[in-house]
Every structure is written in structure tokens, then in C-alpha cells.
Amino acid sequence: MKQTKILGILIQDRIKEAGRTQQVLSRHHHLIRSRLGFHELDEASCSRAGIITLVLHDMPDAWRALEEELKTIGGIEVQEMLFHY
């Protein structure tokens, strides 16, 4: 049976935490199948909060290390969805 995990990462202050978050994602690049990041933007300003969605490869033994490292970054929240097929 295969598994796919999707992580949602809310970054409260992406200007402050983007560098450290990127370092963690780069270290775990082999787990990431797809990545989508976005934040609100208008003519006058750019939101400090951002969201990243990650689709992870079927490597459940390695998922925990990524999640634990992300959770050490202040100001972010990690949520997950898990699919079995």
C-alpha cells in the first residue's frame, strides 16, 4: 500500500522565518514531490503571513524528521493529511 502525506505550513511572519524554513526544506528536499507557497498581495502591501503546501514522497520513515525540524521554528504551525491507496 502506498502513502502520500500533504503538509500545510502556516508561517506567521514569513519575513522573519522564511530563511530558516527554506534551510529545513532544502535539507529534506528528497522527500518533497511538490511545493506550493503563497501569501496575500495587493497594490499597497504584502502580507507577512504565508502558507506552504508540501506533497511528500512515499517515505514514511523519513517524514517525522522533517516535521519535527519544522516544529522547532518559532511562529509556524504544521498540519497534515495522509492518504493510503
N, C-alpha and C positions, 0 to 999 in steps of 0.2 A: 504494500500500500504506500502510495506517495503522499507527501505532505507539502503544503505551501503555507508559509506564515507571512502575514502582512503586518508590518509595524506602522503605527501612526505616531509621529513625534511632534509635540507642540513645544515650540521654543518661545518662551515668554519675552525674551529680549535677544533677538537674533543678532543685533549689532554686537552685543557683549559676548554671546555664547557661540556664534557661528564658527569661529576658528577652532575651538575645542571640539565642537560637534563634527566638523569636517575631518579633523585628525582621527577621531574614533571611526568614522565611516570609511576613511581611507585604509585604516588598519584591517578592517573587516570586509574589504571590497570583494573578496572571493565569495562571500555569502549573498551579495546583493545582485539580484536578477534585474530589477527595475527600481528607479528612484524618481520621485516627482516632488518638487518643492515649490511652494508658493506663499505669497503674502499680499496683503491689500496694498493697492497703489492708486493714488489719484493725482490730479494736477498739482496739488499743493504739498502733499506729503507721502511718506512711505511708512507703512506700519512697522513697528518694532517687533511685533509677534509674527511668527511664521510657522508653517506646517510642512513636514516632510513625510511622504508616504514611501515605504520600502516594501518591495516584494522580495522575499528571501528564497534562495535555492533550497532544495530538499536536503538539508544538512542539519537535522535537529540537534545533534550533539554539539554543534558549534553556535547555535542560536543564543544560548544562555550567556556566553561570554560577551557577545555584542550587547545584549540587553542590560547586563549588569554594568558594563562600562558606560553606556549611555546614561544610566540612572545615577552615576556619580557626578554628572554635570548638573550644577545648580540651575534652577529655572527652566527645566524641561520636564515634560510628562510623556510617558510612553504607554501606548495602548496597543493591543494586539488582536488579530483574528487568525484562526487556524482552520485550514481546510484539509480534509482527508479524502482521497479519491483513488 
